[in-house]
Amino acid sequence: MSTVDYTRELSVLEAKPALRELDDLISKPIETKPNKKFYIALSITLSMLSLLVIGLGLTFYFGIGMWGNNNPVGWAFDIVNFVFWVGIGHAGTLISAILFLFRQKWRTGIARFAEGMTIFAVMTAGLFPLIHLGRPWLAGYLFPYPSQNSIWVNFTSPLLWDVFAVSTYFTVSLIFWYVGLVPDFATLREKTNHKFKKIIYSVFSLGWRFSNRHWQNYEMVYLILAGFATPLVLSVHTIVSFDFAVSIIPGWHTTIFPPYFVAGAVFSGFAMVQNVLIIVRKIFNYEHIITLDTLEKMNKVILLTGSMVGYGYAMEFFIAWYSGVEAEQFTFLNRALGPYAWAFWIMISCNVLLPQLFWIKKNRRTIPVMFAIAVFINVGMWFERFVIIVTSLSRDFLPSSWAYYKPTLVDGMILIGSFGFFFTWILLFVKALPVVSMAEVKAVVDGAQPSHKEL
Amino acid sequence: MSDSLNSSDKKELWKSLQDYNNDPESLKFKHNEFLEEVTEKFDPEKISGISRRKFLALLSASAALTATACTNYRNKGEIIPYNNRPEEVFPGTANYYASTCNGCGQACGILIKTREGRPIKIDGNPDHPINQGKICAKGQAGILNLYDPERLHNPLYNSKIVSWKKIDDEIIPSLNETLTNGNEIAVVTGLITSPTTKKVLDDFVVKYPNTKIYSHTLLNDEQRRNAWYECYGTYDYPAVKFDEANIILALDADFLGNEGNYIENMRKYAAKREVVGKTDFNRLYVAEGRMSTTGMMADYRISLSPTKQYQFVMTLINELIKNGSAFSLDASARSKVEKFQSSFLNSSEKEKISHLINDLNANRGKAIIYAGDTLPKEVHISVNLLNEVLGNIELYDYSSASKSLVKQSTQQEVSKLVDSMKNGKVGVVVQFDCNPVFSLPEDYGYLSALKKVKTVISLTEAENESSAAGNYTLPINHPFESWGDANVRSGVYSLQQPVISPIFNTRQKESILLTWISGDSNSYQENFYHQYLMNNFNATIYTKKNPLADTKTFWYSALNDGVVLFNELSQRAKFNLNAFSASKEISSVTDYTVHLTESYFIGDGKFSNNGWLQETPHPVSKVTWDNYASISPKLAKQLSVEMNDVVEVKVNGKSLTLPVLVQPGVDHNTINIEFGYGRTVVGNVGKDIGFNAITLMSKNYSSSPFIYENVSIKKVNGTHKLASTQEHHSLDDTFVKDIHRTRKIIQEGTVEKYKKESNFLHEGKEKLFSITNEHQYTGHKWAMAIDLNKCTSCGGCVTACNVENNVPVVGKDQVLNGREMQWMRIDRYYSGTPDEPIISNQPMLCQHCDNAPCENVCPVNATNHSPDGLNQMVYNRCVGTRYCSNNCPYKVRRFNFFNFRDHFADAYYENDLTSLVHNPEVTVRSRGVMEKCTFCVQRIMEARSNAIRDGKELKGTDVVTACQQACPTTAITFGDANDPDSLVSKLREHDLSYHVLEELNVKPNVTYIAKLRNTHHSQEIL
């Protein structure tokens, strides 16, 4: 084997595109009219979205009874979907904030898209706490407002912490995303001849003139926001995990949940980003911007977080045994052997076994393989939440109230519909905004960096 | 008036001399009543800048605004206040009326609670000596039948509405016509419990001498009665003093479940299951083929096919006479007995049987052997002999004998009736508040014969199979709209009074007959039967009792009490050994046997249209809305069927296809099916619910109409989902087996162990401490204690809670989805082996934990804690996250997945009539809201306001929860845990007390008293 110089910084972009070329390439989808393929894709996602609308309509009209939820299983697809989508929303901020702070240049090609995805995923996730309510029209009670009855929200409830955590996360992510977009809006403003577009871009670019001072302030704001967003990446899913960890139900009441949920969220988020980017880079010819190297790095993160998740699973079993609590032990055995064993083994094979293929470099760099693995990971991560929520509830303390949960058609409609909602936003995003940060990419083109170093 | 100036007439009334003289100055004053300066100069326009027009406009605008602000867009219907408040009715205050229950033949005394003139709850009448303030689930849920919108509203002739007058005008001539034709008038009745109804029937026979009265009830005690008659010469058999028996052997007798007056039996049985004070337990042996409520309670349970009961009893007699006999048997009887050698003593049950024989020997005179109503007469005769042999007749209570007013018609009588119907010899059939088309076995051919009868009149509350086959359908009053009386036990006469005027165009059933007896359709009056009843009361009860009071006072006091007691000791007769010697022997069979028993909750089908009862889980299987073939695990394995699979049961060419329930403990050859289900002509609720087991019955049974041998059973294609409120885990699945024991949900011991070391339950138990400063309850602290020694799983508390707390019926589909709404449930756990299960029952309701895990997770504070220790649920605040339910370790919270009032059976519930059943003190919950047991907070509040009104301190005993009130065995105690003298705080400190899931430290306020099993060994069962 030849020795490889690991200290050498690899170039982020392949080839060495001219800066103007990059601008043109990245803004091309925005400047051209959508083609037929786009409309086909949009019609598919809109049809899925209409399932959501119908499903919600039925739910609002008749009640939660339209779902499969029953007495021990008070939460099922509703909260499974919520946690799943919040998890998906984790990759974006991680990529844009944490990797930014760690000066990981390879993030530039994917950061914008990942951030956008975060916002749409959190929006999708945000639907579920509202629609899972028995009386969604009273959702306002969840917010601390000065009520005539002097009733305050219950600050000891993790569900309330969720409200704060998710809304904070959404707000910060949105601002972070927008701040990053400001220089790009200015670029677009410069490029366009369309009067109407020009006004819009002018408004959103906030008078950006590419001046040195602007850049300086921008970098500082971006850094501060990255600092803000970084703890949020960890806190949001920690707090989501508190919904379970703070309760007393065996299988929920687990101290390992916060790190394990965060790892799982990053895991599924990266898988989703990787999946969608593979399509985007293909369609928009961004192969040299979102390079195979980048994808490989993402796969490494997937492998790492996947192994963390696998460790979490193992630890849960170990602690259940070690604690000596019979109910706890039963819950975990029940996961693996009970009526929902099928869900558990789907979860294990998708989340723990399949990602191990990424130890092999060839798999990490072969697009169809990594694509398939990432799809399975998302399936597996959805099932992880299903296993945690549904199996724990369906067989808790008193055997007399155990019951098997079966989803209904409406549950399925809402699940599919949530994907429709998410992908509709994604489609609108790719045609409305630059999915790669033009400003940042230009900064990582070979030669763009100051090279005062002595060679 | 104006010309008063000119009038010079002398005034009669004058104010002053000027006035008298018509002084012009005074006249001027008179015209201007108000002093000048006020009237003359008053100009509203000067006072305010608002013009009159504008003022009026503003006034109307503000009035309109106020009116708009005060209105609610929701239509609340009309509220009509009383013009004149009726006497006794205080809005907001309940009135109670004593009456008599008509749910079954036991005629228990009831108290009907009414609010603003509408009955809302039924409780037992505490003055009634038999049921003593308790009433079963059926009796309590009967209130829903009153508000059943599917009751008949008007008299019908061939399904067309006609007037009562027209009906009477047609029927009276046709009754007379049969007289002239010499045809028969057949009056078919159900069980008659009322002496006055019987008198009406007798009067009817006098008026129309060609009338014959037939009586038929599906489940009856005829076998017992006939046996008693043969043995002792009277049909009136005495009650049993279960409360004095040390040993009880129940032979397929569900005396704690649904046979005899089980309310009375349960109370008496529980008297010897008391753990406060001295522990003097009885020991219950049960030998049965099915798994009954009584079987669940057994200390020793022997699974025995009903066809082997005869052999079993004879073997016992044979064994026991060896140690002497209190009754001398002659040689023939002795030889009859001695044929039964001890084959049972070598069976797998030999240990239990030898215990039984030793116990019966040791407790001669203090034991009772009690055979079930469904067993053949011959078994009853042998049992009577066995009790004589052991001297157990001391436990017969002759002062309280079960009376028979109208004897059940025999098979021959009914067959003869059907024959004469077929031959056109019957002119009129009157189906008097009964349903013979449904309840008579098909091979009588009653239905086809009915078609040959010209006039078929059905007196019924709601359309049924029998009324649909006839032409006149006459709606009768619900019992709560009716007058009546009952005398089913010697020395106890009870009255029934209406508590609401008839809701529909119905008549009292006896009044209809009285009109026909009078022969004049115009003679009907609403108080027809009322008068008749009073007259009969005065003629019989008044004279018998001969009180000092006058008739009217005595009548009102009797009505107030609901019951009149007098001494009526039936004579103790000598056992007639000939009855035993002459009785035929029953050979035991080894093939499959069908054992038909009555449904626990819907009775003989009478309560089919009652959603509360349909949805009350079966005491053993927890199945709702269905019946099934209950078979042993072994038979299930043979047939390779599981729960919900469908089998075909064939008896003598008759077959029934129904689902299977694998019931641990059932005898391998016994197939137990409950009848009462499978009604076809019934309201929306009961229609097509279950399978009609009566199709298997035959008029030509071999020994008992409820037991059929030579049965074939085979699996057929298809499944039928049974809606059980508890999952059925197979007993031998080691994965889930005995979790209730390892988790200490059920903690039990034996009497022996308890006597040796009373504190065995708490030995070595860690004391849990709190890491925070916990809230101190200084005032009242509400708490409940449930004695598992006494709970028979009868379901009375569940129904009481449903009625009191407006718990909705959700329907079978929602029970299948696990969404039943009952706030109280009775959990059933199996231990042991599938063949010999040990069953533990546990009523489960909100535990009102001090550290309630539901409270801290609610994001909107909708569930919180009251200063007196209640876990409260604020419906208005609840948004329905269901987090509280998820975090409840007892899973006692119930979520309104739908608006169950309009979801169930196509909004059957959502009508003006049925909504009258609601308790106005309890909020009716909407969809999307969580609910749960409140410890009957409305009753606590009522007791509190009464205490404040009376200036007294509120005592824990002032509050009685609905479940506590209903519990026939007083297993439930409620009160103030901070009152050291209260029973509940004593029970909390009792050696046998424990909390479910103690180690979670949620500090529940429902304390369970561990069950003690009275076995011979001291080792713990659980």
Interface residues (C-beta under 8 A of the other chain):
Chain A: F62 G63 I64 G65 G68 N69 N70 N71 P72 V73 G74 W75 H132 L133 G134 R135 P136 L138 A139 Y141 L142 I151 W152 V153 N154 T156 S157 P158 L159 L160 V163 D243 V246 S247 I248 I249 E326 A327 F330 L333 N334 L337 G338 L393 D396 F397 L398 P399 S400 S401 W402 A403 Y404
Chain B: Q726 E727 H729 F735 V736 I739 H740 T742 R743 I745 Q814 N817 G818 R819 E820 R825 D827 R828 Y829 Q842 M844 P853 N856 V857 C858 P859 V860 N861 R877 C878 V879 G880 T881 R882 Y883 S885 N886 N887 P889 Y890 K891 R894 F895 N896 F897 F898 N899 H903 S926 R927 G928 V929 M930 V996 L997 L1000 V1002
